[in-house]
């Protein structure tokens, strides 16, 4: 079934105890990360979505309980001169996780078929070819044992405008907004078309999109953490390993 963003605009309040449920999910994700470390599994959690849709807040809660030695968050901005001289996927290949690691992308390789398409930074030939290149790239990750999750955070124009206003009104949040936000806002219809094509061409069985109704921040965060825990758990053995007999022996000698 085709993805229609209009199906994700209810913005319903979270029906539950947000704080308690968040704590429980963070504890669950802490165990998930431990399983990935112990079993040498790797994962990629990728976020796309509108400006001010809550990607950063979701990532902050997602990683709150994780050991920083075994995960990385990559905020993706415009490519550097060095990166522009190479294939557009090169800079993402460099940031893929090693065994036992989880990598989170705050914006992704989909920039080629989104901002680069809309703003004319990539030729039509290049961004049209990119759909197949992206699908092959994601299939390669799956074939290599990487668990790949793709989130799209959706908000309405009205909700985005309200969040822009709050950022301007709060001196400590003004750094989170800039001219690009309003340039992108003016081209919402162009981005909607690009998103439609992106979903149609890259919502694959090996790397499906998870669209999140992000019009309510609390509900969106719980949805992201729940889906992540479910998907990551399904891809790894969650049975804790037995203690190393040699470690037990040494512990008895040292601790009694």
C-alpha positions, -999 to 999 in steps of 0.1 A, spaced: 0 0 0 14 34 -10 24 58 18 2 89 20 14 115 45 -22 127 50 -27 95 70 -2 107 96 -17 141 107 -40 134 136 -15 146 162 -33 127 190 -21 130 225 -1 102 240 -25 78 258 -4 67 286 21 77 313 48 94 292 75 96 318 71 60 331 68 46 296 98 65 284 119 52 313 108 16 306 117 20 269 151 35 276 159 5 299 147 -18 272 169 -1 246 199 -3 270 195 -41 270 192 -41 232 224 -22 228 241 -47 252 229 -76 230 243 -59 199 276 -54 216 278 -90 229 268 -106 197 288 -82 174 257 -71 156 254 -37 139 225 -14 131 216 18 113 187 41 124 181 68 98 159 99 103 143 121 76 115 145 80 104 182 79 123 209 96 112 212 133 95 177 131 113 165 162 141 144 148 166 157 173 144 152 203 136 117 192 173 109 188 181 124 222 156 100 239 165 71 217 202 72 227 197 84 263 206 50 279 232 39 254 269 35 261 285 62 240 315 40 231 293 18 209 270 43 191 274 73 169 250 101 158 259 116 125 242 150 118 243 152 80 247 187 65 257 198 30 286 178 15 321 192 18 342 199 -13 360 166 -8 327 148 -6 313 165 -37 342 152 -57 331 116 -50 299 95 -54 272 108 -31 271 76 -11 308 78 -3 304 99 29 278 75 42 299 44 35 326 60 58 301 63 86 286 28 86 288 9 119 314 -16 129 304 -49 146 287 -42 179 279 -6 170 247 13 163 248 44 140 221 70 140 218 94 110 201 128 115 192 132 78 207 107 53 216 97 17 180 106 8 192 142 5 201 133 -31 164 128 -40 151 155 -16 170 187 -11 194 182 -39 165 175 -63 143 203 -51 171 229 -49 187 218 -82 220 208 -66 218 175 -85 209 170 -121 176 153 -130 197 124 -144 216 120 -112 187 122 -87 166 98 -108 194 73 -110 199 76 -72 167 57 -63 182 24 -76 216 33 -61 200 38 -27 180 6 -29 211 -13 -37 231 4 -10 205 -5 16 202 -41 3 240 -44 7 237 -34 43 210 -60 50 230 -87 32 260 -77 55 239 -83 86 231 -47 94 197 -40 109 184 -9 90 155 13 102 142 43 83 120 69 100 102 98 84 89 124 109 58 141 95 41 173 107 15 196 91 23 231 79 3 245 108 23 226 134 56 235 118 47 272 118 39 270 155 72 254 163 91 280 142 73 307 163 83 291 196 119 289 184 120 326 176 103 335 209 128 315 230 163 331 230 178 297 238 162 280 208 168 306 182 200 288 171 178 259 160 162 280 132 176 299 102 169 311 67 169 276 52 138 268 73 118 294 55 132 287 21 122 251 25 88 261 39 81 281 7 87 250 -14 66 226 6 46 214 -24 79 206 -42 91 186 -12 57 168 -9 62 156 -45 98 145 -37 86 127 -6 59 109 -26 84 97 -52 109 87 -25 83 65 -7 71 50 -40 106 41 -51 124 32 -19 98 17 5 113 -18 0 107 -51 17 143 -51 30 143 -14 41 107 -2 47 99 33 57 83 40 91 63 72 90 56 88 124 29 113 131 51 138 148 24 165 154 25 155 191 61 153 203 55 128 232 35 104 211 61 106 184 90 99 207 73 69 222 65 56 187 101 59 176 115 42 207 90 14 206 95 6 169 133 8 173 132 -16 203 109 -40 185 129 -41 153 164 -43 169 153 -70 193 139 -91 165 173 -91 148 195 -103 177 195 -130 203 183 -113 235 194 -142 257 221 -130 281 253 -151 278 266 -173 306 293 -158 327 329 -167 318 340 -195 341 375 -180 343 360 -146 354 339 -164 380 370 -181 394 389 -148 395 359 -131 411 357 -158 438 394 -154 446 392 -116 447 358 -112 463 351 -144 482 
